């Protein structure tokens, strides 16, 4: 899931163009950012970089920006169509801080899970800026659930790997050989069955504890009432 990402200053250096040119090309809808960070910072991927280089080659052949604009409207840039096929359709990315806040975690926990290989950024800028897609909010909440269910971080790492594999396969079924995809999908189904079995055990345990706690709560309240009456009786006797 991890892919390279560039902020606007990094991107302009990479493609050897000015920010003013980049803004102009964006206004003319020749290119657009891959997405935005949660603070609305525009972000550019290698796919956008390839598109810019393609346009630059057309410029070297003598085509003006308006001519290129017409070409793109009529026939597009064929070379890039396959490159974008199956690419994640994320239009907003989260920083570590924002991900932690939305998932109800601390940034330190996110970093710890990353160090353990449980999660990994979808994108990194050349300056080390780590960004996560929206789906990681849900994944982090699932990880918290698994911890409550008694799973170790090593066990969670395996399940998280299945989760990310599923997203990759779902996004582009042809990205891996057929046999490998089949093997991964079978492993996922097997893990789902194991989870179902554990969930059923947990449900049975939760029901037992609910019944026990309800019963004991009533007994404790009854004892509390009796104890209060006992105190009142002793107070009356001492006043007589």
LINDA-V24438 format. One record per residue. NEAR is the number of other ideal C-beta (glycine too) atoms within 8 Angstrom. D_LAST is the distance of its C-alpha to the last C-alpha in Angstrom with 1 decimal. Layout:
BEGIN
NEAR;D_LAST / NEAR;D_LAST
END
This chain:
BEGIN
9;81.2 / 7;81.8 / 8;84.7 / 8;86.0 / 14;85.0 / 13;86.3 / 13;85.0 / 11;87.6 / 7;88.9 / 11;89.2 / 13;90.9 / 13;93.5 / 7;94.5 / 8;94.7 / 10;97.1 / 5;98.9 / 8;98.2 / 6;96.7 / 8;93.3 / 6;95.3 / 9;97.3 / 13;94.3 / 8;92.7 / 9;96.0 / 12;96.3 / 11;92.7 / 6;93.4 / 9;96.5 / 7;94.4 / 10;96.6 / 10;93.6 / 5;89.8 / 9;87.0 / 8;85.6 / 9;82.2 / 11;79.8 / 13;77.0 / 9;73.6 / 5;74.7 / 6;77.8 / 8;80.1 / 8;83.2 / 16;83.9 / 12;87.2 / 12;88.0 / 7;91.2 / 11;92.0 / 13;92.2 / 13;94.2 / 11;96.7 / 11;97.1 / 12;97.8 / 9;100.4 / 11;102.0 / 13;102.2 / 10;103.6 / 8;106.4 / 10;107.2 / 10;107.4 / 6;109.8 / 6;112.0 / 4;112.3 / 8;109.7 / 5;107.9 / 10;104.2 / 7;104.8 / 8;107.2 / 13;104.6 / 11;102.0 / 8;104.4 / 10;105.1 / 10;101.4 / 5;100.8 / 6;103.7 / 5;103.6 / 7;100.7 / 9;101.0 / 6;101.7 / 8;101.3 / 12;97.6 / 9;96.6 / 6;96.2 / 9;94.4 / 8;91.6 / 7;91.3 / 8;88.0 / 9;86.6 / 8;82.9 / 4;82.3 / 9;79.7 / 5;79.9 / 9;77.0 / 15;75.9 / 15;72.7 / 13;72.4 / 11;70.0 / 7;67.4 / 9;67.6 / 15;67.5 / 12;64.4 / 7;62.6 / 8;63.4 / 12;62.5 / 6;59.2 / 10;60.5 / 6;61.4 / 9;65.2 / 6;64.7 / 9;63.8 / 15;66.9 / 9;69.0 / 8;67.5 / 12;68.3 / 12;71.7 / 6;72.4 / 8;71.3 / 6;73.8 / 10;71.2 / 11;72.3 / 8;75.4 / 9;76.4 / 13;78.7 / 13;80.7 / 11;81.4 / 12;83.3 / 7;85.8 / 6;83.5 / 6;80.7 / 10;78.8 / 10;76.8 / 15;76.2 / 12;74.5 / 11;75.1 / 8;72.3 / 7;72.0 / 13;70.4 / 11;67.2 / 8;66.7 / 11;67.9 / 14;65.4 / 10;62.5 / 9;63.9 / 13;64.0 / 11;60.3 / 8;59.5 / 11;61.5 / 9;59.6 / 6;56.3 / 8;58.0 / 4;58.6 / 9;62.3 / 5;63.8 / 9;65.9 / 6;69.0 / 9;68.2 / 13;67.5 / 11;70.9 / 9;72.7 / 12;71.0 / 12;71.6 / 8;75.2 / 12;75.5 / 10;74.0 / 10;76.5 / 10;79.4 / 9;78.5 / 11;78.7 / 11;82.1 / 13;83.5 / 6;82.2 / 9;83.8 / 9;87.1 / 7;87.7 / 5;91.1 / 8;89.9 / 8;89.8 / 5;92.0 / 5;91.2 / 6;90.4 / 8;88.0 / 11;86.2 / 8;85.9 / 8;84.4 / 12;81.8 / 9;80.9 / 8;80.5 / 9;78.3 / 11;76.1 / 8;75.8 / 8;74.8 / 11;72.1 / 8;70.8 / 8;70.5 / 8;68.6 / 9;66.2 / 8;65.7 / 8;64.8 / 9;62.3 / 8;60.8 / 8;60.3 / 8;58.5 / 9;56.3 / 8;55.5 / 8;54.5 / 8;52.3 / 8;50.7 / 8;50.0 / 8;48.3 / 8;46.2 / 8;45.3 / 8;44.2 / 8;42.2 / 8;40.5 / 8;39.6 / 8;38.1 / 8;36.2 / 8;35.0 / 8;33.4 / 8;31.8 / 8;30.5 / 8;29.1 / 8;27.4 / 8;25.9 / 8;24.8 / 8;23.0 / 8;21.4 / 8;20.3 / 8;18.8 / 8;16.8 / 8;15.7 / 8;14.6 / 8;12.7 / 8;10.9 / 8;10.2 / 8;9.0 / 8;6.5 / 7;5.3 / 6;5.6 / 5;3.8 / 4;0.0
END
